[in-house]
Amino acid sequence: MTQRLHKSDLGNSLRNLMENDPAFRPLAYFSMEVGLRESIPTYSGGLGVLAGDILKSAADLGVPMVGVTLLYRKGYFVQEFNKDDWQQEKPAIWNPAHELTLLPNRVSINLQGREIQIGVWVCEIVGATGYPLPVYFLDTDFEPNHPDDRRFCWNLYGGDNKHRLCQEFILGVGGLRILRDMGYMNIETFHLNEGHAGFLTLDLMREQGYYDSDKIREQVVFTTHTPVPAGHDYFEFGLIDSVFPPDALATIHRMMPDMPGVSMTELGLRYSRYVNGVAKKHAEVSNVMFKMDSVDWVTNGVHPATWISSGMRKLYNRHIPGWEQDPGRLVQALTIPKKELWAAHQASKLRLFARVLETTGKQLDPEVLTLGFARRAATYKRAELLFSDIKRFIDVTAGGKVQFIFAGKAHPSDNGGKSILQKIRQTAKELADKVEIVFIDNYNMEIASLLTQGVDVWLNTPMRPREASGTSGMKCTMNGIMNFSVLDGWWIEGWIEDVTGWSIGPEPSASDFDHNYDESLDAIDLYSKLEKKLIPTYYKDHEKWVSMMQHTVALNASFFNTHRVVREYAAKAYSIDFRGM
Ligand SMILES: *Cc1c(COP(=O)(O)O)cnc(C)c1O
């Protein structure tokens, strides 16, 4: 980390521009949520954490980008449970002044006939080579804004559809205006991480002063993130008419004619020069869904330095010099001595178990095969699949052969998700004398990092093909932890049976899209592989187990990282030649 790679490696013209004008940033990345660290709780799950990881890698690589998102003063909630194991939400109050710097810039927008002032806070990510990348958090919670308008920056994904519409107008239109106010006049590409910020196209049109949709399209890149309908915001024109100021209203009607309302995904698809999904399978599914053939894919990744344990980092530093700036070099992981890899892994396992003991009072055995499952408790993720045949489950796992650690939050208004969490917690209690199952409350980036460094195997059982990518399993690969997962999202690309992990259920096929496959097949396969492959390998073939860990780093971590993702976006979507990358 002694060199400052970014400047000397960039193309000359780009270098001059950057040196003469620090505000020269041709790329702006917009995301409704950004997860940089758990002390800035303005993310709910994978979308935000991915955004944070991409911005961090962009900083490491010296990519001239800025990030734009909203500030949520009440964060995404703190999770607790009542005596019936029903999730309770407490506001995750935090103090932005401790984490961010308030800037003097103010711009205004008009919503529901009222003027709203928008302020901005900044968090500067300093990359591995010293390059600073600012992430801007928009804020409306201050005088003299109307009390109702101040609430727009309280909760992520809270409130009704009108509230959401206003938040997205603030993000897109307010975001563009604040960038201009700060002097960013030369942005060539606006990257929409999901459709939420799509209204920025309205303000680009206003700036332009005349209607030319091709010129807007040339400036926008759009990444779609989910084939699940709840992930695609839709606003009826009746609602939009009651909220938008007249000029924006006229523009949106012109941009989306013959429509009863605005789907933010549709807006993104129509007004972007490049559209991608987040894994190969997801692009295929999206092309069918959107009746298109041009949706490309850039498979997601995770930010290595954020997710790799300190023990593994030291090991990689010793055996694979330069891996941090170029994680592709992790392909050399087969040269890491097995003993050292195992020791580093067990250290992370002990750290996780210490936390489990502290928070749940349960003492887990570090010599026992430990499976982890943690993610948002959305129904399609099927956290309860493991318990679908309790008798068989006990058969396979009882007697201290396997233990399980669960975590996850359900959206406050998602009762389906809350019942899943209830079922997991109650099953854990019912089986307490047979199988060790623990639930860690309040899943966030810190818990995610303990888990993805400390379990032995990462379990994922989504309903095909609804997991667009999934990223928690990638965090595991950074730490040499194998995936045991349904063949969906990224795992289709990372899976080599008995080498990088194990599949669950049938291989993907074109008919998966109809969702009409027999789900019990997945459960049957899960139990049988656990019994015939995972348990025997873990206990009886340690050499093979650790060799699989090496292969997981070499074949998965070397690819599913955000350094590779950012380079791919630069080449395919941004069309900017960062020569040093
Ligand atoms: C990485 C992460 C996620 C995303 O995990 P998926 O596997 O994509 O579901 C969600 N929440 C937190 C806190 C994370 O760190």
The ligand as an SDF file (V2000), in Angstrom:
LIG
                    3D

 15 15  0  0  0  0  0  0  0  0999 V2000
  -24.2740   -9.1630    2.2140 C   0  0  0  0  0  0  0  0  0  0  0  0
  -25.4780   -8.8040    3.0040 C   0  0  0  0  0  0  0  0  0  0  0  0
  -26.7510   -9.0660    2.4880 C   0  0  0  0  0  0  0  0  0  0  0  0
  -26.9670   -9.7040    1.1550 C   0  0  0  0  0  0  0  0  0  0  0  0
  -26.9430  -11.0960    1.2450 O   0  0  0  0  0  0  0  0  0  0  0  0
  -27.6550  -12.0060    0.1500 P   0  0  0  0  0  0  0  0  0  0  0  0
  -26.8990  -13.2540    0.1300 O   0  0  0  0  0  0  0  0  0  0  0  0
  -27.5700  -11.2910   -1.1530 O   0  0  0  0  0  0  0  0  0  0  0  0
  -29.0520  -12.1900    0.5960 O   0  0  0  0  0  0  0  0  0  0  0  0
  -27.8490   -8.7130    3.2610 C   0  0  0  0  0  0  0  0  0  0  0  0
  -27.7070   -8.1290    4.4650 N   0  0  0  0  0  0  0  0  0  0  0  0
  -26.5000   -7.8600    4.9880 C   0  0  0  0  0  0  0  0  0  0  0  0
  -26.4180   -7.2170    6.3260 C   0  0  0  0  0  0  0  0  0  0  0  0
  -25.3470   -8.1900    4.2760 C   0  0  0  0  0  0  0  0  0  0  0  0
  -24.1400   -7.9100    4.8050 O   0  0  0  0  0  0  0  0  0  0  0  0
  1  2  1  0
  2  3  1  0
  2 14  2  0
  3  4  1  0
  3 10  2  0
  4  5  1  0
  5  6  1  0
  6  7  2  0
  6  8  1  0
  6  9  1  0
 10 11  1  0
 11 12  2  0
 12 13  1  0
 12 14  1  0
 14 15  1  0
M  END
$$$$
